[in-house]
Structures are given as C-alpha cells and as structure tokens.
Amino acid sequence: MRIPLLIYFIIAFLATKSHGQEKQLHGNGIKHTAQDSSFSIKFNTRFQTLYEAKINTSTNDWSDKLMIRRFRLKFGGFAYNPKFEYKIELALSNRDQRVPIQKIDDGSNMVLDAVLKWHFAKNWQLWFGQTKLPGNRERVISSQQMQFVDRSNLNARFNLDRDKGIQLHHEHQVGKNVFKETGSVSMGEGRNIIDKNTGGYDYTLRAEYLPFGEFQADGDYFGADLEREKTPRLAFGFTYDYNDHASRTRGQLGDYLEETSSLKSYFIDMIFKYKGFSLMSEYVNKKIDNGSAFGIEEGSQTAINPSGDLAYFYTGTGLNIQSGYVFKNNFEIATRYTKLNPEHYNDNRQYTLGLSKYISKHTLKIQSDITLIEEIENADIIMFRLQVEIGI
C-alpha cells in the first residue's frame, strides 16, 4: 500500500518542532582567499529530495516517485581583484540535466552557470558567459529559495531560462526610490548548445522599480518574508524579450523545429512583503511573428517527426498569484493560483496549498504542497509533493 507512505511523510513533517532561538545554517560554504588577495573561492553544495504522488480523479489511478530533484555544486569568488567576480554552478542530478534533441548527444549537460561579472564602474556590471537571462522574477529567484516545492506552471512553460551572451546591469537610487535596469544579448537557443547558431540572437530588457527602498537581505529575490520586513517593501518588474528567428518551441527550451520564427515575450511582475506576509504575482504574454511551424512533435525522441504532425511554438498568456504568511515559529502557510491560456495547447489551471517549515531559513527546510490541476479535455489531477532541502 502506498497511502501509508504518504501519511508517514505528512506526520513526519508536522512533527518538526520549533525550539525558539536555534543555530542558523547560513549556507556560506567554504571560503579561501589568497594571501596576496589575487583571488578568492567559495564552495557551496545543496540537494533536494522530493517525494511526489499523483491521483487521476477520473480513474483513481495512483502513481508516486522519490527522486533527487536537484543536486548542485556552486563556486564563486573573484579573480585578480574584487572587480572581477565569477560564478560557476553545476547540476548533477538526472532531473536537472536537460538534453535538447538534435544538438547534443546523450552526454553530460551539467553546466548551469559559468559567468564573469565585471564591476567596471559604480553601480554598473558587465556579465559575460552562461547564466539566467533577466526574465520573470520567479525564474531568477534561486531554486533553493522558493516559497513552494517548485516554481509555478507559468514559469515551467513560459520562462526564458539560461543562455550564453552578454548582460549589462545598472542600478541607482533617488531618495527611497530604487531603479534597476538590465539588458542582454544572447545566442537565443539556451544553455550548453555547442553547435552553430540556428536562428538569430535573443535580446532582453528588464526594468525594476522599488518605491520604498531595498528589501532586507535582497528579499525581493527569495520566496516568503523570512526577514519579517518591519516596513512595507514593494517591487515592480517589467521584461521584454525578442528571440529573433527562434528555433526551439519555447525559445531557450523545448524541441527544435524545422522552421524558425521570432518570439516576443512580455513579463510583468510584482512582489510585496511586510511583517511575515508576502504577495507575488506575474503575468506573461508570448507571441510569434508568423504563426505555427512544422517540425518535430514536442517530446518526441526522433530528430524529425515522421508523421509530419504540426508542432507549435508555445505561445499565449499566463497568470500566477501566490501569497503566504510566515509565523514566528517559522512555519509558513501559502497559496498559489496559476492559469495558462496557450494558443495551441489545452488551457490549464492549478490551485496549490503549501505548508513549509524553515528550520534555518532556505538553507535547511521541509516543504510540502498539494495541487489541484485542471486541464480542458483531460481529467483533473491531484498532486502531493514533499521536499527536504539542505545546503552548506
């Protein structure tokens, strides 16, 4: 019987107690700086153990699995002088290593980030290498610092993900008002592609406005109000992305198509935090220049779909709203609503209720959530997840 296993996980989760002032696992890793200050290096590692169960409400079919959802090695520091920072992040779990069809053999795909950050002037940075594009807020938030077990379905289907290229970052402050601007030019086909560029380049612009000043500990880029902001904090973000002659169904992600088309993506997001309460929302609209294209069917394991079925770029709109409250014992209750209206695929709605225990903020935590998945023309699915994360 699988049900008792699920009940066991729930009981074990609820049995976790708070003990007032506890030691904090800060996740600062292992650091070393050369005696002549010519370089520094910091090493971190973390992993997530995920249990997931799904039941089909129409047939009562049950399935479950246990996996290492993410296992990461991270390196960072500076080289030559502190103006030249670097970041390296490697993904070792099978779930983390996506291998796009046609471009990479069934080999390693472990490099997530390999980027140099040059602080060439006050409030200015130039990045060069492979890392996350300045897309929607939820995607840029680290997978270690999420409010739920995983990101929303909006992010899963519409995010810009990682790419190789150049990014220019700037920020300035006028009174309490903080403004942040980022622009990037990248290859447009995603991470770890070693073949020639198939289409054009990808151009991304992002602007952010914080009317009440900075969040504590960069709280606008981690889930839940773990810092318990003493005064209201609010941030707005807007991103425009133009992927010229995109060759994959979701831009930097998805399968390759025989034809290319330019993708235009608009993201609007906000985050608010105050005294343990948090609210975050995102809206996306992705369009294409010239409609659908023939190619391989998404998910196919062959280079060209022999049936000649239509394969579409994933376009349409999406909305995600999530909110939570962190109690003084570091338990959090959170809710999320996600709605997708893709142009060529089924509409999808998800209703999620989450319960988390932050033992040492996001560095050591236990998270669970239950989600009702509604999709037109398909039976509803109830999904339960429980995840334990630790990092050093």
C-alpha positions in Angstrom: 0.0 0.0 0.0 1.3 3.4 -0.9 -1.1 5.5 1.1 0.6 4.7 4.4 3.9 6.0 3.0 2.2 9.3 2.2 0.6 9.5 5.7 4.0 8.8 7.2 5.6 11.7 5.3 2.8 14.1 6.5 3.2 13.0 10.1 7.0 13.3 10.0 6.6 16.8 8.5 4.1 18.0 11.1 6.2 16.6 13.9 9.0 19.0 13.2 9.1 21.5 16.1 10.5 24.9 16.6 12.9 25.4 19.6 13.0 29.2 19.8 16.4 30.6 19.2 18.3 27.9 17.3 21.6 27.8 15.5 21.5 29.1 11.9 22.9 27.2 9.0 23.8 30.2 6.9 24.9 28.3 3.7 28.0 30.5 3.4 30.0 27.5 2.2 33.8 27.0 2.4 35.9 30.1 1.6 39.5 30.8 0.8 41.3 34.0 -0.2 44.9 34.0 -1.4 47.4 35.7 0.8 48.2 38.3 -1.8 44.4 38.9 -2.5 44.9 37.8 -6.1 41.8 35.5 -6.0 39.1 34.1 -3.7 37.0 31.0 -4.0 33.8 29.9 -2.2 32.3 26.4 -2.5 28.7 25.5 -1.7 26.7 22.4 -2.3 23.0 21.6 -1.8 20.4 19.0 -2.7 16.7 18.5 -2.7 15.0 15.1 -2.0 11.5 15.1 -3.5 8.5 12.8 -3.0 5.7 13.2 -5.5 2.3 11.5 -5.7 -0.5 12.0 -8.3 -4.0 10.6 -8.5 -6.3 10.8 -11.5 -9.7 11.9 -10.2 -11.5 10.2 -13.1 -9.8 6.7 -12.9 -8.4 6.9 -9.4 -5.1 5.8 -10.9 -2.2 6.4 -8.4 1.4 7.0 -9.1 4.3 8.2 -7.0 8.1 8.6 -7.1 11.0 9.6 -5.0 13.9 11.4 -6.5 16.9 13.8 -6.0 15.2 16.8 -7.6 18.3 19.0 -7.6 21.9 18.4 -6.6 24.1 21.4 -7.2 27.8 22.3 -6.8 28.5 26.1 -6.7 31.7 28.0 -6.9 32.2 31.7 -6.7 34.6 34.5 -5.8 36.9 36.9 -7.6 40.0 36.7 -9.8 42.8 39.3 -10.0 40.8 41.8 -7.9 37.3 42.1 -6.4 36.0 43.9 -9.5 36.2 40.6 -11.4 33.7 38.2 -9.9 32.8 34.8 -11.2 30.1 32.2 -10.6 30.0 28.5 -11.6 27.1 26.2 -10.9 26.9 22.6 -11.8 23.8 20.3 -11.9 24.5 16.7 -11.1 21.0 15.1 -10.7 19.5 13.4 -13.8 16.3 15.6 -13.4 18.4 18.7 -13.8 20.3 17.7 -17.0 18.2 18.5 -20.0 19.5 17.3 -23.3 17.9 19.0 -26.3 17.2 16.8 -29.4 19.5 17.3 -32.4 22.1 19.5 -30.8 23.8 17.4 -28.1 24.4 13.6 -27.9 23.1 11.8 -24.9 26.0 13.1 -22.8 26.6 15.4 -19.9 24.6 18.7 -19.7 25.6 19.7 -16.2 26.8 23.3 -16.6 24.2 25.8 -15.4 26.2 28.9 -14.8 29.7 29.9 -15.9 29.7 33.7 -15.9 32.2 36.5 -15.3 30.9 39.7 -13.6 33.0 42.9 -14.1 32.2 45.8 -11.8 33.7 48.4 -14.2 32.1 51.5 -12.6 30.0 52.4 -9.6 26.6 50.7 -9.9 27.5 49.1 -13.2 28.3 45.5 -14.0 29.1 43.7 -17.3 28.4 39.9 -17.3 29.9 37.5 -19.9 29.1 33.8 -20.1 26.2 31.5 -19.5 23.6 32.3 -16.8 20.0 33.1 -16.3 18.5 35.7 -18.5 16.9 38.7 -16.8 13.4 37.3 -17.3 10.5 36.8 -15.0 11.1 37.3 -11.2 10.1 33.7 -10.3 12.7 32.3 -12.7 15.5 34.5 -11.4 14.8 33.5 -7.8 17.1 30.6 -6.9 15.5 27.1 -6.8 17.0 27.0 -3.3 14.9 30.0 -2.2 11.4 29.2 -3.4 8.2 29.6 -1.5 6.8 26.2 -2.7 8.3 22.9 -3.6 8.8 24.1 -7.1 8.1 27.1 -9.4 4.7 27.6 -10.9 3.4 26.2 -14.2 3.6 29.7 -15.7 7.4 29.6 -15.2 7.6 26.0 -16.5 6.0 26.8 -19.8 7.0 30.5 -20.5 10.3 31.3 -18.8 13.4 32.5 -20.7 15.8 30.2 -18.8 19.5 30.3 -19.2 21.6 31.4 -22.3 25.1 32.4 -23.3 25.9 36.0 -24.0 26.5 39.4 -22.5 24.5 41.3 -19.9 24.7 44.9 -18.7 23.4 45.7 -15.2 22.8 49.1 -13.6 21.0 50.4 -10.6 20.6 53.8 -8.9 18.6 55.4 -6.1 16.6 58.7 -5.9 15.5 59.2 -2.3 13.9 56.0 -1.3 13.2 55.0 -4.9 15.4 52.3 -6.3 15.7 51.7 -10.1 17.3 48.7 -11.6 17.9 48.2 -15.4 19.3 45.1 -17.2 19.9 44.4 -20.9 21.3 41.3 -22.5 22.2 39.9 -25.9 22.4 36.1 -26.1 22.5 33.3 -28.6 18.8 32.5 -28.2 19.0 28.7 -28.0 19.6 28.0 -24.4 22.4 26.6 -22.3 25.1 24.2 -23.3 24.4 24.3 -27.1 27.7 23.7 -28.9 26.6 23.6 -32.5 26.4 26.7 -34.7 23.6 29.2 -34.1 20.4 28.1 -35.9 18.4 31.3 -35.9 19.2 34.9 -34.8 20.1 36.3 -31.4 18.0 37.0 -28.3 17.5 40.5 -26.9 16.2 41.1 -23.4 15.4 44.3 -21.5 14.3 44.4 -17.8 13.5 47.3 -15.6 12.6 47.2 -11.9 11.2 49.9 -9.5 11.3 49.7 -5.7 9.3 52.7 -4.4 10.0 52.1 -0.7 13.7 51.2 -1.0 15.6 47.9 -0.9 14.3 44.8 0.8 16.3 43.3 3.7 18.9 40.8 2.6 17.7 41.1 -1.1 14.3 39.8 -0.1 12.8 40.8 -3.4 14.6 37.7 -4.8 13.7 35.0 -2.4 10.3 33.4 -1.5 8.5 34.1 1.8 9.1 37.0 4.1 11.7 35.3 6.3 13.3 38.6 7.2 9.9 39.9 8.5 10.2 43.3 6.9 9.5 46.0 9.5 8.1 48.4 7.0 6.3 47.6 3.7 8.5 46.7 0.8 7.4 46.6 -2.8 9.0 45.9 -6.2 7.7 46.0 -9.7 9.4 44.4 -12.7 8.9 44.5 -16.5 10.7 42.4 -19.1 10.6 42.4 -22.8 12.3 39.7 -24.8 12.8 39.3 -28.5 14.1 36.0 -29.7 15.0 36.6 -33.4 14.3 33.5 -35.6 13.9 31.2 -32.6 14.4 27.5 -33.5 13.1 25.8 -30.3 9.4 25.5 -29.3 9.9 27.6 -26.2 12.8 29.8 -27.2 15.7 28.7 -25.0 13.9 25.4 -24.1 11.9 22.8 -25.9 12.4 20.7 -29.1 13.9 22.0 -32.3 11.7 22.8 -35.3 12.4 22.7 -39.0 11.3 26.3 -39.4 12.3 29.3 -37.3 10.1 32.2 -36.2 10.6 35.2 -33.9 9.2 35.1 -30.4 8.2 38.2 -28.4 7.7 37.9 -24.7 6.3 40.4 -22.2 6.5 39.8 -18.4 5.0 42.0 -15.7 5.7 41.0 -12.0 5.5 42.4 -8.5 6.4 41.3 -5.0 5.3 42.7 -1.7 6.5 41.8 1.9 5.6 43.1 5.3 5.9 41.5 8.8 5.8 37.9 7.6 3.3 38.4 4.8 4.3 38.1 1.2 2.5 38.5 -2.1 3.9 37.9 -5.6 2.3 37.9 -9.0 3.4 37.5 -12.6 1.7 37.9 -16.0 3.2 36.8 -19.3 2.2 37.3 -22.9 4.3 35.5 -25.6 3.6 36.0 -29.3 5.1 34.8 -32.6 5.6 36.6 -35.8 4.3 34.1 -38.4 2.1 31.6 -36.7 2.8 27.9 -36.4 5.7 25.8 -37.9 6.2 22.3 -39.0 8.8 20.2 -37.2 9.2 17.5 -34.6 6.4 16.9 -32.1 7.3 18.2 -28.7 8.5 15.3 -26.5 9.4 13.1 -29.5 12.7 11.2 -29.3 13.3 11.4 -33.0 15.0 14.2 -34.9 12.2 14.6 -37.4 8.7 13.5 -36.6 7.9 11.0 -39.5 4.1 11.6 -39.2 4.5 15.2 -40.2 2.3 16.4 -37.3 2.2 20.1 -36.6 4.5 21.3 -33.9 3.8 24.7 -32.4 5.8 27.3 -30.6 4.4 27.6 -27.1 2.7 31.0 -27.1 -0.2 32.5 -25.3 -0.8 34.1 -21.9 -0.3 33.1 -18.3 -1.0 34.5 -14.8 0.4 33.4 -11.4 -0.5 34.8 -8.0 0.9 33.4 -4.7 0.8 34.6 -1.2 1.9 33.3 2.2 2.5 34.1 5.9 5.4 33.1 8.0 4.5 32.5 11.7 7.0 33.3 14.4 7.8 29.6 14.8 9.0 29.7 11.1 6.1 27.7 9.7 4.5 29.2 6.6 1.1 28.6 5.0 1.0 29.7 1.4 -1.5 29.6 -1.5 -1.0 29.8 -5.3 -3.2 30.2 -8.3 -1.9 29.7 -11.8 -3.8 30.0 -15.1 -2.4 29.3 -18.6 -4.1 30.1 -21.9 -1.8 28.7 -24.6 -2.7 29.2 -28.2 -2.3 25.7 -29.5 -2.5 23.6 -26.3 -5.1 22.9 -23.5 -5.9 25.6 -21.0 -4.5 24.8 -17.6 -5.4 25.9 -14.1 -3.7 25.0 -10.9 -4.7 25.6 -7.3 -2.0 25.0 -4.7 -1.8 25.0 -0.9 1.6 24.8 0.7 3.0 24.2 4.1 6.7 24.8 4.9 8.9 24.6 7.9 12.1 26.8 7.7 14.5 25.2 10.1 17.3 27.5 9.0 15.7 29.8 6.5 16.0 28.4 3.0 19.2 26.6 3.8 17.6 23.8 5.7 13.8 23.4 5.3 10.9 21.0 4.7 8.2 21.9 2.2 5.0 20.3 1.1 2.2 21.3 -1.1 -1.0 19.8 -2.6 -2.2 20.9 -6.0 -5.4 20.5 -8.0 -4.6 20.5 -11.7 -7.5 21.3 -14.1 -6.9 20.9 -17.8 -9.5 21.2 -20.5 -10.3 17.8 -22.2 -8.2 15.9 -19.6 -9.2 14.5 -16.2 -8.3 16.5 -13.1 -5.1 15.5 -11.3 -4.4 15.9 -7.6 -0.7 16.2 -6.9 1.0 16.0 -3.5 4.7 16.8 -3.0 7.1 16.8 -0.1 10.6 18.0 -0.3 13.6 18.3 2.1 16.4 20.7 1.2 19.8 21.2 2.8 22.7 23.3 1.8 26.1 24.4 3.1 
